[in-house]
Amino acid sequence: WYVALLVLICFSLFVQMAEGTSYGIVPFMNPKQLACTSALVGAGGNLGAAIALLCFYKPLGTIETLLPFKVHAGYVLFSSLLSVCYFWP
């Protein structure tokens, strides 16, 4: 279980860093409306999770055990590859 704990700690560290980069760009998106932008980004995570559950995973129906994880990995990979297209002047 030591290996599992080490993997969990490393995974958590990278997740926290990824979340930090998401919230780190908020002040540069719309400096005049910082509070509103922060609220939308903060609430967007919760709403996005609910929408992803209903739209992407529920239509899979009865499935094998690992299929939702594979589908989620595909979504994450696709959206991370799109991150080079983001630009705020």
C-alpha positions as a Markdown table, in Angstrom:
| # | Residue | x | y | z |
|---|---|---|---|---|
| 1 | Trp | 0.0 | 0.0 | 0.0 |
| 2 | Tyr | 3.0 | 2.3 | 0.2 |
| 3 | Val | 3.2 | 2.5 | -3.6 |
| 4 | Ala | -0.5 | 3.3 | -3.8 |
| 5 | Leu | -0.1 | 6.1 | -1.2 |
| 6 | Leu | 2.9 | 7.5 | -3.1 |
| 7 | Val | 1.0 | 7.5 | -6.4 |
| 8 | Leu | -2.0 | 9.1 | -4.7 |
| 9 | Ile | 0.2 | 11.9 | -3.2 |
| 10 | Cys | 1.9 | 12.5 | -6.6 |
| 11 | Phe | -1.4 | 12.6 | -8.4 |
| 12 | Ser | -2.9 | 15.0 | -5.9 |
| 13 | Leu | 0.1 | 17.3 | -6.2 |
| 14 | Phe | -0.3 | 17.5 | -10.0 |
| 15 | Val | -4.1 | 18.0 | -9.7 |
| 16 | Gln | -3.6 | 20.9 | -7.3 |
| 17 | Met | -1.0 | 22.4 | -9.6 |
| 18 | Ala | -3.4 | 22.1 | -12.6 |
| 19 | Glu | -6.2 | 23.8 | -10.6 |
| 20 | Gly | -3.8 | 26.5 | -9.6 |
| 21 | Thr | -3.1 | 27.3 | -13.2 |
| 22 | Ser | -6.8 | 27.5 | -14.0 |
| 23 | Tyr | -7.4 | 30.0 | -11.2 |
| 24 | Gly | -4.1 | 31.8 | -11.9 |
| 25 | Ile | -5.3 | 33.2 | -15.2 |
| 26 | Val | -8.6 | 34.6 | -13.8 |
| 27 | Pro | -7.2 | 38.1 | -13.0 |
| 28 | Phe | -6.0 | 38.4 | -16.6 |
| 29 | Met | -9.2 | 37.4 | -18.3 |
| 30 | Asn | -11.3 | 40.5 | -17.4 |
| 31 | Pro | -9.6 | 42.8 | -14.8 |
| 32 | Lys | -12.6 | 45.1 | -14.6 |
| 33 | Gln | -15.0 | 42.3 | -13.6 |
| 34 | Leu | -12.7 | 40.3 | -11.5 |
| 35 | Ala | -15.3 | 39.2 | -8.9 |
| 36 | Cys | -17.8 | 38.1 | -11.5 |
| 37 | Thr | -15.1 | 36.2 | -13.5 |
| 38 | Ser | -13.9 | 34.5 | -10.3 |
| 39 | Ala | -17.4 | 33.5 | -9.4 |
| 40 | Leu | -18.1 | 32.0 | -12.8 |
| 41 | Val | -14.8 | 30.1 | -12.8 |
| 42 | Gly | -15.5 | 28.8 | -9.3 |
| 43 | Ala | -19.1 | 27.7 | -10.0 |
| 44 | Gly | -18.2 | 26.4 | -13.5 |
| 45 | Gly | -16.3 | 23.5 | -12.0 |
| 46 | Asn | -19.4 | 22.2 | -10.1 |
| 47 | Leu | -21.8 | 22.9 | -12.9 |
| 48 | Gly | -19.4 | 21.4 | -15.4 |
| 49 | Ala | -19.1 | 18.2 | -13.4 |
| 50 | Ala | -22.9 | 17.8 | -13.3 |
| 51 | Ile | -23.2 | 18.5 | -17.1 |
| 52 | Ala | -20.4 | 16.1 | -17.9 |
| 53 | Leu | -22.1 | 13.4 | -15.8 |
| 54 | Leu | -25.4 | 13.8 | -17.5 |
| 55 | Cys | -24.2 | 14.4 | -21.1 |
| 56 | Phe | -21.1 | 12.2 | -21.4 |
| 57 | Tyr | -21.4 | 9.3 | -19.0 |
| 58 | Lys | -25.1 | 8.6 | -18.6 |
| 59 | Pro | -25.7 | 7.6 | -22.3 |
| 60 | Leu | -23.1 | 4.9 | -22.0 |
| 61 | Gly | -25.7 | 2.7 | -20.3 |
| 62 | Thr | -24.6 | -0.6 | -18.8 |
| 63 | Ile | -20.9 | -0.8 | -19.4 |
| 64 | Glu | -17.7 | -2.5 | -18.5 |
| 65 | Thr | -15.9 | -1.3 | -15.3 |
| 66 | Leu | -13.1 | 0.7 | -16.9 |
| 67 | Leu | -15.0 | 2.3 | -19.8 |
| 68 | Pro | -16.0 | 5.5 | -18.0 |
| 69 | Phe | -12.4 | 6.1 | -17.0 |
| 70 | Lys | -11.2 | 5.6 | -20.5 |
| 71 | Val | -13.8 | 8.0 | -21.9 |
| 72 | His | -12.9 | 10.6 | -19.2 |
| 73 | Ala | -9.2 | 10.2 | -20.1 |
| 74 | Gly | -10.1 | 10.9 | -23.7 |
| 75 | Tyr | -12.0 | 14.1 | -22.8 |
| 76 | Val | -9.1 | 15.3 | -20.6 |
| 77 | Leu | -6.5 | 14.6 | -23.3 |
| 78 | Phe | -8.6 | 16.4 | -25.9 |
| 79 | Ser | -9.3 | 19.4 | -23.8 |
| 80 | Ser | -5.6 | 19.7 | -22.7 |
| 81 | Leu | -4.5 | 19.6 | -26.3 |
| 82 | Leu | -6.8 | 22.5 | -27.0 |
| 83 | Ser | -5.2 | 24.6 | -24.3 |
| 84 | Val | -2.5 | 25.9 | -26.7 |
| 85 | Cys | -5.3 | 27.6 | -28.6 |
| 86 | Tyr | -6.3 | 29.9 | -25.7 |
| 87 | Phe | -5.3 | 33.5 | -26.1 |
| 88 | Trp | -6.4 | 36.6 | -24.2 |
| 89 | Pro | -5.0 | 39.9 | -25.6 |
